[in-house]
């Protein structure tokens, strides 16, 4: 039976590469409309975890359920339920914004008679409707990231996965991006953010998960974590719980 208030459920997730354990029996749940942040030092397993949730690689053990569909049983349905944005835009520079969204909309199987409506909605959602017929090669880095969000949202996914999306953005572009993501979340979208910017996670997210050496070392609402460590900054808390698992 589907749990109607849950978007993502990760149960006993493990990923091994020969003798190396990248993800070690991880469990967590993301609820509908939640903004969850995943933090961790280099080598903690964040990238591996995102690849598994995105159905890009298979786990060694465990079950992932997205929008009621188990990845190992219904990978096609899972991919329809998610949108992924990373620091790589995955856009075609020689095509216009509209043409990029048209291409990805067809990949997602949006019916031709509905595609134009989806494209216009996605462009308006990221405030790029005025640049719809301009080549992506003329866009700034920040505009490309906004278009990447439109690409990821065009099929109305249940879960938006943001994998270190602000890497390389200047401060102004980051602030524009933050405002956009917060509005998307307020509109009801469930967001799963991985980042190495501690302040970014603290500011944007409802709840935080911190990984270290493939294991969850801290999980909770941002406010609850601060109450648990009353005399420490969030950065100090992060450094304390990950100090044994940090890698350069």
Number of C-alpha atoms within 10 A of each C-alpha: 4 9 11 10 11 18 23 24 20 18 16 14 21 22 23 13 9 6 6 9 16 21 26 21 17 17 16 14 14 20 16 18 19 20 23 23 25 25 25 28 21 16 17 23 21 25 15 19 22 20 14 17 24 20 18 12 13 16 21 14 15 16 18 25 21 24 22 19 20 17 21 15 12 13 16 12 15 24 20 16 20 23 23 21 24 18 17 14 18 13 20 15 15 13 16 20 28 23 18 23 29 20 15 17 23 13 10 13 11 16 11 11 8 10 19 16 11 21 26 17 16 25 24 14 19 21 16 19 16 9 16 20 13 15 17 23 15 13 16 12 18 19 19 22 26 26 28 26 28 28 27 23 27 25 23 16 19 22 27 24 24 23 22 20 23 25 14 12 16 11 10 10 17 18 14 14 21 16 12 17 21 15 14 19 17 13 10 12 22 25 27 21 24 26 20 17 14 15 11 16 23 17 10 18 19 15 20 23 19 22 27 26 22 24 21 22 15 16 16 15 16 20 12 12 16 15 11 12 12 11 10 13 11 18 12 11 18 19 15 11 17 21 12 10 18 15 12 5
